[in-house]
Amino acid sequence: MSLNQWGSGEKRGTYYGIWFASHNIGAGLTYLVTSVVVMQYGWCAGFWLPGALCIVASLLMFKFMADRPRACGLPTPYEINGEKDTTVETKEKSVGSLQWEVIKRPAVWILGLSSAACYVTRYAIESWGVVFLTAEKGYSMIGASSLLTTMQFAGIFGTCLCGFISDKFFNHKRNVPCLIFGIFCALSVAAFVWGPKEYDWINWVSMCVYGFTMGSLVCYLGGLMAVESVLNVRQGLPWE
């Protein structure tokens, strides 16, 4: 919701997708850097280094992150772009009543369950992908980490472009592109798991497609569609 304060309705998807690429950038660097650190200094260092970096990042966010433009003395994105501010509440309601309206919406539950299923697949690949590639397909640790790093950087393109695609070609609707990306994501996972191990290119193609589509799905289901659904609740509008 905080990010919504920094992007207007006409460009929310585009800005949200670019911001969401941070997931894939961090994960992609983690595979490569952590693999090298573990090989050089052992498994303990593989936990200590990411933990220390997270502490530093948290301190930087605490120091510099602002919740909305007006907190920094800046105009809203709606004022800059000359658009109508659709985030203004039209009904005076308590926080509890607004939360209850969100819970009562079937669309919120559908998004939650879909996001949960999406993350099960994501963490299965990202947590066990190296083990699967080394044990079942004969990759070295560096080779497997390089493949998953490539997958994460393909995800950067997916997250950066998914919002723009829905804004530009689907009139700011996320459901149709989300379905399209979901189908290709399922096909890529099937190719990765059941593809013959002697055809190395199948792993690379499937992981690039998977990274692109999973980045898009996480952006849609894990944030953008939920944010817009909650905004509609605040305005007393039906979910679209």
Helices and strands as residue ranges (DSSP letters): G 3-6, G 9-11, H 12-20, H 22-41, H 43-64, G 69-72, H 77-81, H 95-104, H 106-136, H 141-169, H 175-194, H 200-219, I 220-224, H 225-234
